[in-house]
């Protein structure tokens, strides 16, 4: 499979699987910039996941701050 296809699949939500497969199968572990781009996509997905989990609490906290002003 082409690197661009693998990266698009990672962007579409398969970053955890791609990173896991890369380590388990030892495939493209030394290939740059593929490795760095894939890691960046994984970090982005983790950040978005944390933001999604924290968002309701952030909205509530901001509402309380606004009400107290």
mmCIF file as Biopython writes it, N, C-alpha, C and O atoms, coordinates in Angstrom:
data_model
#
loop_
_atom_site.group_PDB
_atom_site.id
_atom_site.type_symbol
_atom_site.label_atom_id
_atom_site.label_alt_id
_atom_site.label_comp_id
_atom_site.label_asym_id
_atom_site.label_entity_id
_atom_site.label_seq_id
_atom_site.pdbx_PDB_ins_code
_atom_site.Cartn_x
_atom_site.Cartn_y
_atom_site.Cartn_z
_atom_site.occupancy
_atom_site.B_iso_or_equiv
_atom_site.auth_seq_id
_atom_site.auth_asym_id
_atom_site.pdbx_PDB_model_num
ATOM 1   N N  . UNK A ? 1  ? 0.838   -1.159 0.000  1.0 0.0 1  A 1 
ATOM 2   C CA . UNK A ? 1  ? 0.000   0.000  0.000  1.0 0.0 1  A 1 
ATOM 3   C C  . UNK A ? 1  ? 0.900   1.245  0.000  1.0 0.0 1  A 1 
ATOM 4   O O  . UNK A ? 1  ? 1.976   1.227  0.597  1.0 0.0 1  A 1 
ATOM 5   N N  . UNK A ? 2  ? 0.472   2.307  -0.655 1.0 0.0 2  A 1 
ATOM 6   C CA . UNK A ? 2  ? 1.256   3.527  -0.727 1.0 0.0 2  A 1 
ATOM 7   C C  . UNK A ? 2  ? 1.264   4.231  0.630  1.0 0.0 2  A 1 
ATOM 8   O O  . UNK A ? 2  ? 0.312   4.128  1.404  1.0 0.0 2  A 1 
ATOM 9   N N  . UNK A ? 3  ? 2.356   4.947  0.902  1.0 0.0 3  A 1 
ATOM 10  C CA . UNK A ? 3  ? 2.464   5.684  2.153  1.0 0.0 3  A 1 
ATOM 11  C C  . UNK A ? 3  ? 1.348   6.704  2.299  1.0 0.0 3  A 1 
ATOM 12  O O  . UNK A ? 3  ? 0.797   6.874  3.386  1.0 0.0 3  A 1 
ATOM 13  N N  . UNK A ? 4  ? 1.013   7.383  1.208  1.0 0.0 4  A 1 
ATOM 14  C CA . UNK A ? 4  ? -0.038  8.398  1.286  1.0 0.0 4  A 1 
ATOM 15  C C  . UNK A ? 4  ? -1.370  7.776  1.681  1.0 0.0 4  A 1 
ATOM 16  O O  . UNK A ? 4  ? -2.137  8.381  2.430  1.0 0.0 4  A 1 
ATOM 17  N N  . UNK A ? 5  ? -1.654  6.573  1.184  1.0 0.0 5  A 1 
ATOM 18  C CA . UNK A ? 5  ? -2.889  5.878  1.539  1.0 0.0 5  A 1 
ATOM 19  C C  . UNK A ? 5  ? -2.897  5.527  3.018  1.0 0.0 5  A 1 
ATOM 20  O O  . UNK A ? 5  ? -3.911  5.702  3.694  1.0 0.0 5  A 1 
ATOM 21  N N  . UNK A ? 6  ? -1.768  5.031  3.526  1.0 0.0 6  A 1 
ATOM 22  C CA . UNK A ? 6  ? -1.671  4.684  4.942  1.0 0.0 6  A 1 
ATOM 23  C C  . UNK A ? 6  ? -1.863  5.914  5.824  1.0 0.0 6  A 1 
ATOM 24  O O  . UNK A ? 6  ? -2.527  5.848  6.858  1.0 0.0 6  A 1 
ATOM 25  N N  . UNK A ? 7  ? -1.279  7.035  5.410  1.0 0.0 7  A 1 
ATOM 26  C CA . UNK A ? 7  ? -1.409  8.255  6.200  1.0 0.0 7  A 1 
ATOM 27  C C  . UNK A ? 7  ? -2.843  8.779  6.167  1.0 0.0 7  A 1 
ATOM 28  O O  . UNK A ? 7  ? -3.344  9.258  7.184  1.0 0.0 7  A 1 
ATOM 29  N N  . UNK A ? 8  ? -3.511  8.695  5.020  1.0 0.0 8  A 1 
ATOM 30  C CA . UNK A ? 8  ? -4.910  9.128  4.945  1.0 0.0 8  A 1 
ATOM 31  C C  . UNK A ? 8  ? -5.800  8.257  5.818  1.0 0.0 8  A 1 
ATOM 32  O O  . UNK A ? 8  ? -6.735  8.756  6.445  1.0 0.0 8  A 1 
ATOM 33  N N  . UNK A ? 9  ? -5.516  6.962  5.863  1.0 0.0 9  A 1 
ATOM 34  C CA . UNK A ? 9  ? -6.285  6.079  6.735  1.0 0.0 9  A 1 
ATOM 35  C C  . UNK A ? 9  ? -6.043  6.422  8.202  1.0 0.0 9  A 1 
ATOM 36  O O  . UNK A ? 9  ? -6.963  6.350  9.017  1.0 0.0 9  A 1 
ATOM 37  N N  . UNK A ? 10 ? -4.818  6.789  8.538  1.0 0.0 10 A 1 
ATOM 38  C CA . UNK A ? 10 ? -4.508  7.209  9.906  1.0 0.0 10 A 1 
ATOM 39  C C  . UNK A ? 10 ? -5.246  8.493  10.253 1.0 0.0 10 A 1 
ATOM 40  O O  . UNK A ? 10 ? -5.793  8.615  11.349 1.0 0.0 10 A 1 
ATOM 41  N N  . UNK A ? 11 ? -5.269  9.453  9.328  1.0 0.0 11 A 1 
ATOM 42  C CA . UNK A ? 11 ? -5.977  10.715 9.563  1.0 0.0 11 A 1 
ATOM 43  C C  . UNK A ? 11 ? -7.472  10.453 9.749  1.0 0.0 11 A 1 
ATOM 44  O O  . UNK A ? 11 ? -8.125  11.109 10.561 1.0 0.0 11 A 1 
ATOM 45  N N  . UNK A ? 12 ? -8.005  9.504  9.004  1.0 0.0 12 A 1 
ATOM 46  C CA . UNK A ? 12 ? -9.439  9.199  9.072  1.0 0.0 12 A 1 
ATOM 47  C C  . UNK A ? 12 ? -9.835  8.530  10.378 1.0 0.0 12 A 1 
ATOM 48  O O  . UNK A ? 12 ? -11.015 8.255  10.598 1.0 0.0 12 A 1 
ATOM 49  N N  . UNK A ? 13 ? -8.868  8.263  11.248 1.0 0.0 13 A 1 
ATOM 50  C CA . UNK A ? 13 ? -9.203  7.706  12.552 1.0 0.0 13 A 1 
ATOM 51  C C  . UNK A ? 13 ? -8.456  6.434  12.895 1.0 0.0 13 A 1 
ATOM 52  O O  . UNK A ? 13 ? -8.690  5.852  13.954 1.0 0.0 13 A 1 
ATOM 53  N N  . UNK A ? 14 ? -7.579  5.994  12.041 1.0 0.0 14 A 1 
ATOM 54  C CA . UNK A ? 14 ? -6.873  4.754  12.294 1.0 0.0 14 A 1 
ATOM 55  C C  . UNK A ? 14 ? -5.463  4.919  12.829 1.0 0.0 14 A 1 
ATOM 56  O O  . UNK A ? 14 ? -4.622  4.037  12.657 1.0 0.0 14 A 1 
ATOM 57  N N  . UNK A ? 15 ? -5.202  6.053  13.482 1.0 0.0 15 A 1 
ATOM 58  C CA . UNK A ? 15 ? -3.835  6.315  13.934 1.0 0.0 15 A 1 
ATOM 59  C C  . UNK A ? 15 ? -3.374  5.329  15.006 1.0 0.0 15 A 1 
ATOM 60  O O  . UNK A ? 15 ? -2.224  4.889  14.988 1.0 0.0 15 A 1 
ATOM 61  N N  . UNK A ? 16 ? -4.258  4.980  15.934 1.0 0.0 16 A 1 
ATOM 62  C CA . UNK A ? 16 ? -3.873  4.033  16.983 1.0 0.0 16 A 1 
ATOM 63  C C  . UNK A ? 16 ? -3.519  2.675  16.378 1.0 0.0 16 A 1 
ATOM 64  O O  . UNK A ? 16 ? -2.520  2.065  16.759 1.0 0.0 16 A 1 
ATOM 65  N N  . UNK A ? 17 ? -4.330  2.206  15.441 1.0 0.0 17 A 1 
ATOM 66  C CA . UNK A ? 17 ? -4.050  0.938  14.776 1.0 0.0 17 A 1 
ATOM 67  C C  . UNK A ? 17 ? -2.784  0.994  13.944 1.0 0.0 17 A 1 
ATOM 68  O O  . UNK A ? 17 ? -2.008  0.038  13.914 1.0 0.0 17 A 1 
ATOM 69  N N  . UNK A ? 18 ? -2.572  2.130  13.259 1.0 0.0 18 A 1 
ATOM 70  C CA . UNK A ? 18 ? -1.379  2.280  12.428 1.0 0.0 18 A 1 
ATOM 71  C C  . UNK A ? 18 ? -0.114  2.297  13.277 1.0 0.0 18 A 1 
ATOM 72  O O  . UNK A ? 18 ? 0.882   1.665  12.924 1.0 0.0 18 A 1 
ATOM 73  N N  . UNK A ? 19 ? -0.151  3.020  14.396 1.0 0.0 19 A 1 
ATOM 74  C CA . UNK A ? 19 ? 1.017   3.070  15.273 1.0 0.0 19 A 1 
ATOM 75  C C  . UNK A ? 19 ? 1.289   1.704  15.915 1.0 0.0 19 A 1 
ATOM 76  O O  . UNK A ? 19 ? 2.441   1.292  16.051 1.0 0.0 19 A 1 
ATOM 77  N N  . UNK A ? 20 ? 0.229   1.016  16.302 1.0 0.0 20 A 1 
ATOM 78  C CA . UNK A ? 20 ? 0.382   -0.312 16.891 1.0 0.0 20 A 1 
ATOM 79  C C  . UNK A ? 20 ? 0.950   -1.295 15.875 1.0 0.0 20 A 1 
ATOM 80  O O  . UNK A ? 20 ? 1.884   -2.038 16.176 1.0 0.0 20 A 1 
ATOM 81  N N  . UNK A ? 21 ? 0.383   -1.297 14.673 1.0 0.0 21 A 1 
ATOM 82  C CA . UNK A ? 21 ? 0.864   -2.200 13.625 1.0 0.0 21 A 1 
ATOM 83  C C  . UNK A ? 21 ? 2.306   -1.888 13.253 1.0 0.0 21 A 1 
ATOM 84  O O  . UNK A ? 21 ? 3.092   -2.798 12.989 1.0 0.0 21 A 1 
ATOM 85  N N  . UNK A ? 22 ? 2.656   -0.617 13.231 1.0 0.0 22 A 1 
ATOM 86  C CA . UNK A ? 22 ? 4.027   -0.228 12.894 1.0 0.0 22 A 1 
ATOM 87  C C  . UNK A ? 22 ? 5.008   -0.843 13.891 1.0 0.0 22 A 1 
ATOM 88  O O  . UNK A ? 22 ? 6.072   -1.322 13.500 1.0 0.0 22 A 1 
ATOM 89  N N  . UNK A ? 23 ? 4.656   -0.830 15.167 1.0 0.0 23 A 1 
ATOM 90  C CA . UNK A ? 23 ? 5.553   -1.377 16.182 1.0 0.0 23 A 1 
ATOM 91  C C  . UNK A ? 23 ? 5.533   -2.911 16.209 1.0 0.0 23 A 1 
ATOM 92  O O  . UNK A ? 23 ? 6.584   -3.546 16.303 1.0 0.0 23 A 1 
ATOM 93  N N  . UNK A ? 24 ? 4.350   -3.496 16.128 1.0 0.0 24 A 1 
ATOM 94  C CA . UNK A ? 24 ? 4.234   -4.959 16.203 1.0 0.0 24 A 1 
ATOM 95  C C  . UNK A ? 24 ? 4.847   -5.622 14.981 1.0 0.0 24 A 1 
ATOM 96  O O  . UNK A ? 24 ? 5.570   -6.611 15.103 1.0 0.0 24 A 1 
ATOM 97  N N  . UNK A ? 25 ? 4.561   -5.081 13.804 1.0 0.0 25 A 1 
ATOM 98  C CA . UNK A ? 25 ? 5.043   -5.689 12.564 1.0 0.0 25 A 1 
ATOM 99  C C  . UNK A ? 25 ? 6.416   -5.159 12.129 1.0 0.0 25 A 1 
ATOM 100 O O  . UNK A ? 25 ? 6.992   -5.634 11.151 1.0 0.0 25 A 1 
ATOM 101 N N  . UNK A ? 26 ? 6.937   -4.155 12.880 1.0 0.0 26 A 1 
ATOM 102 C CA . UNK A ? 26 ? 8.223   -3.535 12.570 1.0 0.0 26 A 1 
ATOM 103 C C  . UNK A ? 26 ? 8.267   -3.062 11.115 1.0 0.0 26 A 1 
ATOM 104 O O  . UNK A ? 26 ? 9.244   -3.289 10.401 1.0 0.0 26 A 1 
ATOM 105 N N  . UNK A ? 27 ? 7.197   -2.407 10.701 1.0 0.0 27 A 1 
ATOM 106 C CA . UNK A ? 27 ? 7.060   -1.948 9.321  1.0 0.0 27 A 1 
ATOM 107 C C  . UNK A ? 27 ? 7.154   -0.426 9.272  1.0 0.0 27 A 1 
ATOM 108 O O  . UNK A ? 27 ? 6.410   0.261  9.973  1.0 0.0 27 A 1 
ATOM 109 N N  . UNK A ? 28 ? 8.048   0.101  8.463  1.0 0.0 28 A 1 
ATOM 110 C CA . UNK A ? 28 ? 8.259   1.537  8.269  1.0 0.0 28 A 1 
ATOM 111 C C  . UNK A ? 28 ? 8.649   2.251  9.558  1.0 0.0 28 A 1 
ATOM 112 O O  . UNK A ? 28 ? 8.289   3.411  9.758  1.0 0.0 28 A 1 
ATOM 113 N N  . UNK A ? 29 ? 9.381   1.565  10.431 1.0 0.0 29 A 1 
ATOM 114 C CA . UNK A ? 29 ? 9.778   2.180  11.694 1.0 0.0 29 A 1 
ATOM 115 C C  . UNK A ? 29 ? 10.954  3.139  11.519 1.0 0.0 29 A 1 
ATOM 116 O O  . UNK A ? 29 ? 11.173  3.991  12.380 1.0 0.0 29 A 1 
ATOM 117 N N  . UNK A ? 30 ? 11.705  3.027  10.447 1.0 0.0 30 A 1 
ATOM 118 C CA . UNK A ? 30 ? 12.846  3.909  10.207 1.0 0.0 30 A 1 
ATOM 119 C C  . UNK A ? 30 ? 12.612  4.860  9.037  1.0 0.0 30 A 1 
ATOM 120 O O  . UNK A ? 30 ? 13.471  5.687  8.728  1.0 0.0 30 A 1 
ATOM 121 N N  . UNK A ? 31 ? 11.490  4.750  8.405  1.0 0.0 31 A 1 
ATOM 122 C CA . UNK A ? 31 ? 11.204  5.534  7.200  1.0 0.0 31 A 1 
ATOM 123 C C  . UNK A ? 31 ? 10.743  6.943  7.576  1.0 0.0 31 A 1 
ATOM 124 O O  . UNK A ? 31 ? 9.673   7.126  8.157  1.0 0.0 31 A 1 
ATOM 125 N N  . UNK A ? 32 ? 11.567  7.931  7.234  1.0 0.0 32 A 1 
ATOM 126 C CA . UNK A ? 32 ? 11.206  9.335  7.463  1.0 0.0 32 A 1 
ATOM 127 C C  . UNK A ? 32 ? 10.799  9.944  6.138  1.0 0.0 32 A 1 
ATOM 128 O O  . UNK A ? 32 ? 11.378  9.545  5.128  1.0 0.0 32 A 1 
ATOM 129 N N  . UNK A ? 33 ? 9.886   10.845 6.045  1.0 0.0 33 A 1 
ATOM 130 C CA . UNK A ? 33 ? 9.144   11.497 7.128  1.0 0.0 33 A 1 
ATOM 131 C C  . UNK A ? 33 ? 7.877   10.749 7.539  1.0 0.0 33 A 1 
ATOM 132 O O  . UNK A ? 33 ? 7.113   11.248 8.366  1.0 0.0 33 A 1 
ATOM 133 N N  . UNK A ? 34 ? 7.642   9.567  6.980  1.0 0.0 34 A 1 
ATOM 134 C CA . UNK A ? 34 ? 6.430   8.806  7.289  1.0 0.0 34 A 1 
ATOM 135 C C  . UNK A ? 34 ? 6.259   8.630  8.791  1.0 0.0 34 A 1 
ATOM 136 O O  . UNK A ? 34 ? 5.173   8.844  9.329  1.0 0.0 34 A 1 
ATOM 137 N N  . UNK A ? 35 ? 7.321   8.244  9.458  1.0 0.0 35 A 1 
ATOM 138 C CA . UNK A ? 35 ? 7.271   7.980  10.898 1.0 0.0 35 A 1 
ATOM 139 C C  . UNK A ? 35 ? 6.856   9.223  11.678 1.0 0.0 35 A 1 
ATOM 140 O O  . UNK A ? 35 ? 6.007   9.147  12.566 1.0 0.0 35 A 1 
ATOM 141 N N  . UNK A ? 36 ? 7.446   10.355 11.353 1.0 0.0 36 A 1 
ATOM 142 C CA . UNK A ? 36 ? 7.141   11.600 12.056 1.0 0.0 36 A 1 
ATOM 143 C C  . UNK A ? 36 ? 5.715   12.074 11.782 1.0 0.0 36 A 1 
ATOM 144 O O  . UNK A ? 36 ? 5.022   12.541 12.686 1.0 0.0 36 A 1 
ATOM 145 N N  . UNK A ? 37 ? 5.290   11.952 10.544 1.0 0.0 37 A 1 
ATOM 146 C CA . UNK A ? 37 ? 3.929   12.363 10.199 1.0 0.0 37 A 1 
ATOM 147 C C  . UNK A ? 37 ? 2.913   11.490 10.924 1.0 0.0 37 A 1 
ATOM 148 O O  . UNK A ? 37 ? 1.922   11.993 11.453 1.0 0.0 37 A 1 
ATOM 149 N N  . UNK A ? 38 ? 3.156   10.184 10.948 1.0 0.0 38 A 1 
ATOM 150 C CA . UNK A ? 38 ? 2.244   9.264  11.631 1.0 0.0 38 A 1 
ATOM 151 C C  . UNK A ? 38 ? 2.199   9.570  13.124 1.0 0.0 38 A 1 
ATOM 152 O O  . UNK A ? 38 ? 1.125   9.539  13.723 1.0 0.0 38 A 1 
ATOM 153 N N  . UNK A ? 39 ? 3.333   9.861  13.728 1.0 0.0 39 A 1 
ATOM 154 C CA . UNK A ? 39 ? 3.365   10.205 15.152 1.0 0.0 39 A 1 
ATOM 155 C C  . UNK A ? 39 ? 2.608   11.503 15.404 1.0 0.0 39 A 1 
ATOM 156 O O  . UNK A ? 39 ? 1.898   11.622 16.402 1.0 0.0 39 A 1 
ATOM 157 N N  . UNK A ? 40 ? 2.752   12.467 14.516 1.0 0.0 40 A 1 
ATOM 158 C CA . UNK A ? 40 ? 2.040   13.739 14.646 1.0 0.0 40 A 1 
ATOM 159 C C  . UNK A ? 40 ? 0.532   13.527 14.576 1.0 0.0 40 A 1 
ATOM 160 O O  . UNK A ? 40 ? -0.221  14.122 15.347 1.0 0.0 40 A 1 
ATOM 161 N N  . UNK A ? 41 ? 0.098   12.686 13.661 1.0 0.0 41 A 1 
ATOM 162 C CA . UNK A ? 41 ? -1.330  12.376 13.541 1.0 0.0 41 A 1 
ATOM 163 C C  . UNK A ? 41 ? -1.827  11.715 14.824 1.0 0.0 41 A 1 
ATOM 164 O O  . UNK A ? 41 ? -2.910  12.038 15.311 1.0 0.0 41 A 1 
ATOM 165 N N  . UNK A ? 42 ? -1.043  10.795 15.368 1.0 0.0 42 A 1 
ATOM 166 C CA . UNK A ? 42 ? -1.418  10.133 16.619 1.0 0.0 42 A 1 
ATOM 167 C C  . UNK A ? 42 ? -1.537  11.110 17.776 1.0 0.0 42 A 1 
ATOM 168 O O  . UNK A ? 42 ? -2.487  11.032 18.555 1.0 0.0 42 A 1 
ATOM 169 N N  . UNK A ? 43 ? -0.586  12.031 17.900 1.0 0.0 43 A 1 
ATOM 170 C CA . UNK A ? 43 ? -0.629  13.042 18.961 1.0 0.0 43 A 1 
ATOM 171 C C  . UNK A ? 43 ? -1.842  13.947 18.773 1.0 0.0 43 A 1 
ATOM 172 O O  . UNK A ? 43 ? -2.511  14.300 19.744 1.0 0.0 43 A 1 
ATOM 173 N N  . UNK A ? 44 ? -2.124  14.322 17.536 1.0 0.0 44 A 1 
ATOM 174 C CA . UNK A ? 44 ? -3.294  15.150 17.245 1.0 0.0 44 A 1 
ATOM 175 C C  . UNK A ? 44 ? -4.579  14.445 17.663 1.0 0.0 44 A 1 
ATOM 176 O O  . UNK A ? 44 ? -5.462  15.068 18.254 1.0 0.0 44 A 1 
ATOM 177 N N  . UNK A ? 45 ? -4.691  13.159 17.365 1.0 0.0 45 A 1 
ATOM 178 C CA . UNK A ? 45 ? -5.885  12.406 17.735 1.0 0.0 45 A 1 
ATOM 179 C C  . UNK A ? 45 ? -6.029  12.301 19.254 1.0 0.0 45 A 1 
ATOM 180 O O  . UNK A ? 45 ? -7.139  12.404 19.778 1.0 0.0 45 A 1 
ATOM 181 N N  . UNK A ? 46 ? -4.930  12.099 19.957 1.0 0.0 46 A 1 
ATOM 182 C CA . UNK A ? 46 ? -4.989  12.034 21.419 1.0 0.0 46 A 1 
ATOM 183 C C  . UNK A ? 46 ? -5.423  13.386 21.977 1.0 0.0 46 A 1 
ATOM 184 O O  . UNK A ? 46 ? -6.255  13.449 22.882 1.0 0.0 46 A 1 
ATOM 185 N N  . UNK A ? 47 ? -4.861  14.465 21.438 1.0 0.0 47 A 1 
ATOM 186 C CA . UNK A ? 47 ? -5.245  15.806 21.889 1.0 0.0 47 A 1 
ATOM 187 C C  . UNK A ? 47 ? -6.709  16.098 21.649 1.0 0.0 47 A 1 
ATOM 188 O O  . UNK A ? 47 ? -7.388  16.653 22.514 1.0 0.0 47 A 1 
ATOM 189 N N  . UNK A ? 48 ? -7.200  15.726 20.477 1.0 0.0 48 A 1 
ATOM 190 C CA . UNK A ? 48 ? -8.623  15.924 20.181 1.0 0.0 48 A 1 
ATOM 191 C C  . UNK A ? 48 ? -9.509  15.083 21.093 1.0 0.0 48 A 1 
ATOM 192 O O  . UNK A ? 48 ? -10.583 15.525 21.502 1.0 0.0 48 A 1 
ATOM 193 N N  . UNK A ? 49 ? -9.063  13.881 21.409 1.0 0.0 49 A 1 
ATOM 194 C CA . UNK A ? 49 ? -9.824  13.026 22.330 1.0 0.0 49 A 1 
ATOM 195 C C  . UNK A ? 49 ? -9.894  13.623 23.720 1.0 0.0 49 A 1 
ATOM 196 O O  . UNK A ? 49 ? -10.951 13.600 24.351 1.0 0.0 49 A 1 
ATOM 197 N N  . UNK A ? 50 ? -8.789  14.154 24.204 1.0 0.0 50 A 1 
ATOM 198 C CA . UNK A ? 50 ? -8.776  14.803 25.518 1.0 0.0 50 A 1 
ATOM 199 C C  . UNK A ? 50 ? -9.687  16.024 25.508 1.0 0.0 50 A 1 
ATOM 200 O O  . UNK A ? 50 ? -10.446 16.249 26.450 1.0 0.0 50 A 1 
ATOM 201 N N  . UNK A ? 51 ? -9.607  16.802 24.449 1.0 0.0 51 A 1 
ATOM 202 C CA . UNK A ? 51 ? -10.452 17.989 24.338 1.0 0.0 51 A 1 
ATOM 203 C C  . UNK A ? 51 ? -11.933 17.607 24.319 1.0 0.0 51 A 1 
ATOM 204 O O  . UNK A ? 51 ? -12.759 18.275 24.941 1.0 0.0 51 A 1 
ATOM 205 N N  . UNK A ? 52 ? -12.258 16.542 23.609 1.0 0.0 52 A 1 
ATOM 206 C CA . UNK A ? 52 ? -13.646 16.097 23.527 1.0 0.0 52 A 1 
ATOM 207 C C  . UNK A ? 52 ? -14.164 15.680 24.913 1.0 0.0 52 A 1 
ATOM 208 O O  . UNK A ? 52 ? -15.296 15.994 25.280 1.0 0.0 52 A 1 
ATOM 209 N N  . UNK A ? 53 ? -13.329 14.976 25.667 1.0 0.0 53 A 1 
ATOM 210 C CA . UNK A ? 53 ? -13.719 14.533 27.003 1.0 0.0 53 A 1 
ATOM 211 C C  . UNK A ? 53 ? -13.857 15.732 27.944 1.0 0.0 53 A 1 
ATOM 212 O O  . UNK A ? 53 ? -14.768 15.778 28.770 1.0 0.0 53 A 1 
ATOM 213 N N  . UNK A ? 54 ? -12.952 16.694 27.814 1.0 0.0 54 A 1 
ATOM 214 C CA . UNK A ? 54 ? -12.932 17.843 28.720 1.0 0.0 54 A 1 
ATOM 215 C C  . UNK A ? 54 ? -13.931 18.927 28.331 1.0 0.0 54 A 1 
ATOM 216 O O  . UNK A ? 54 ? -14.259 19.772 29.163 1.0 0.0 54 A 1 
ATOM 217 N N  . UNK A ? 55 ? -14.419 18.932 27.112 1.0 0.0 55 A 1 
ATOM 218 C CA . UNK A ? 55 ? -15.260 20.025 26.610 1.0 0.0 55 A 1 
ATOM 219 C C  . UNK A ? 55 ? -16.484 20.312 27.478 1.0 0.0 55 A 1 
ATOM 220 O O  . UNK A ? 55 ? -16.728 21.480 27.779 1.0 0.0 55 A 1 
ATOM 221 N N  . UNK A ? 56 ? -17.263 19.320 27.895 1.0 0.0 56 A 1 
ATOM 222 C CA . UNK A ? 56 ? -18.433 19.646 28.719 1.0 0.0 56 A 1 
ATOM 223 C C  . UNK A ? 56 ? -18.046 20.361 30.017 1.0 0.0 56 A 1 
ATOM 224 O O  . UNK A ? 56 ? -18.735 21.289 30.442 1.0 0.0 56 A 1 
ATOM 225 N N  . UNK A ? 57 ? -16.963 19.939 30.638 1.0 0.0 57 A 1 
ATOM 226 C CA . UNK A ? 57 ? -16.513 20.579 31.871 1.0 0.0 57 A 1 
ATOM 227 C C  . UNK A ? 57 ? -16.016 21.992 31.607 1.0 0.0 57 A 1 
ATOM 228 O O  . UNK A ? 57 ? -16.233 22.886 32.425 1.0 0.0 57 A 1 
ATOM 229 N N  . UNK A ? 58 ? -15.354 22.203 30.481 1.0 0.0 58 A 1 
ATOM 230 C CA . UNK A ? 58 ? -14.870 23.538 30.150 1.0 0.0 58 A 1 
ATOM 231 C C  . UNK A ? 58 ? -16.026 24.492 29.890 1.0 0.0 58 A 1 
ATOM 232 O O  . UNK A ? 58 ? -15.994 25.637 30.340 1.0 0.0 58 A 1 
ATOM 233 N N  . UNK A ? 59 ? -17.038 24.041 29.178 1.0 0.0 59 A 1 
ATOM 234 C CA . UNK A ? 59 ? -18.207 24.874 28.894 1.0 0.0 59 A 1 
ATOM 235 C C  . UNK A ? 59 ? -18.904 25.250 30.197 1.0 0.0 59 A 1 
ATOM 236 O O  . UNK A ? 59 ? -19.303 26.400 30.381 1.0 0.0 59 A 1 
ATOM 237 N N  . UNK A ? 60 ? -19.049 24.293 31.090 1.0 0.0 60 A 1 
ATOM 238 C CA . UNK A ? 60 ? -19.695 24.556 32.386 1.0 0.0 60 A 1 
ATOM 239 C C  . UNK A ? 60 ? -18.872 25.551 33.203 1.0 0.0 60 A 1 
ATOM 240 O O  . UNK A ? 60 ? -19.432 26.473 33.796 1.0 0.0 60 A 1 
ATOM 241 N N  . UNK A ? 61 ? -17.574 25.379 33.239 1.0 0.0 61 A 1 
ATOM 242 C CA . UNK A ? 61 ? -16.706 26.291 33.990 1.0 0.0 61 A 1 
ATOM 243 C C  . UNK A ? 61 ? -16.766 27.714 33.409 1.0 0.0 61 A 1 
ATOM 244 O O  . UNK A ? 61 ? -16.812 28.691 34.156 1.0 0.0 61 A 1 
ATOM 245 N N  . UNK A ? 62 ? -16.765 27.819 32.101 1.0 0.0 62 A 1 
ATOM 246 C CA . UNK A ? 62 ? -16.851 29.137 31.473 1.0 0.0 62 A 1 
ATOM 247 C C  . UNK A ? 62 ? -18.193 29.794 31.756 1.0 0.0 62 A 1 
ATOM 248 O O  . UNK A ? 62 ? -18.259 31.007 31.953 1.0 0.0 62 A 1 
ATOM 249 N N  . UNK A ? 63 ? -19.256 29.011 31.780 1.0 0.0 63 A 1 
ATOM 250 C CA . UNK A ? 63 ? -20.584 29.548 32.082 1.0 0.0 63 A 1 
ATOM 251 C C  . UNK A ? 63 ? -20.631 30.080 33.513 1.0 0.0 63 A 1 
ATOM 252 O O  . UNK A ? 63 ? -21.210 31.137 33.763 1.0 0.0 63 A 1 
ATOM 253 N N  . UNK A ? 64 ? -20.026 29.357 34.445 1.0 0.0 64 A 1 
ATOM 254 C CA . UNK A ? 64 ? -19.987 29.808 35.837 1.0 0.0 64 A 1 
ATOM 255 C C  . UNK A ? 64 ? -19.170 31.084 35.982 1.0 0.0 64 A 1 
ATOM 256 O O  . UNK A ? 64 ? -19.539 31.984 36.736 1.0 0.0 64 A 1 
ATOM 257 N N  . UNK A ? 65 ? -18.043 31.159 35.247 1.0 0.0 65 A 1 
ATOM 258 C CA . UNK A ? 65 ? -17.206 32.353 35.315 1.0 0.0 65 A 1 
ATOM 259 C C  . UNK A ? 65 ? -17.967 33.556 34.779 1.0 0.0 65 A 1 
ATOM 260 O O  . UNK A ? 65 ? -17.918 34.639 35.361 1.0 0.0 65 A 1 
ATOM 261 N N  . UNK A ? 66 ? -18.664 33.365 33.678 1.0 0.0 66 A 1 
ATOM 262 C CA . UNK A ? 66 ? -19.413 34.449 33.057 1.0 0.0 66 A 1 
ATOM 263 C C  . UNK A ? 66 ? -20.531 34.921 33.981 1.0 0.0 66 A 1 
ATOM 264 O O  . UNK A ? 66 ? -20.776 36.122 34.094 1.0 0.0 66 A 1 
ATOM 265 N N  . UNK A ? 67 ? -21.211 33.986 34.642 1.0 0.0 67 A 1 
ATOM 266 C CA . UNK A ? 67 ? -22.315 34.320 35.532 1.0 0.0 67 A 1 
ATOM 267 C C  . UNK A ? 67 ? -21.834 35.073 36.773 1.0 0.0 67 A 1 
ATOM 268 O O  . UNK A ? 67 ? -22.564 35.901 37.318 1.0 0.0 67 A 1 
ATOM 269 N N  . UNK A ? 68 ? -20.618 34.790 37.217 1.0 0.0 68 A 1 
ATOM 270 C CA . UNK A ? 68 ? -20.108 35.443 38.424 1.0 0.0 68 A 1 
ATOM 271 C C  . UNK A ? 68 ? -19.549 36.830 38.156 1.0 0.0 68 A 1 
ATOM 272 O O  . UNK A ? 68 ? -19.264 37.562 39.103 1.0 0.0 68 A 1 
ATOM 273 N N  . UNK A ? 69 ? -19.384 37.213 36.907 1.0 0.0 69 A 1 
ATOM 274 C CA . UNK A ? 69 ? -18.838 38.542 36.569 1.0 0.0 69 A 1 
ATOM 275 C C  . UNK A ? 69 ? -19.854 39.598 36.666 1.0 0.0 69 A 1 
ATOM 276 O O  . UNK A ? 69 ? -19.557 40.766 36.415 1.0 0.0 69 A 1 
#
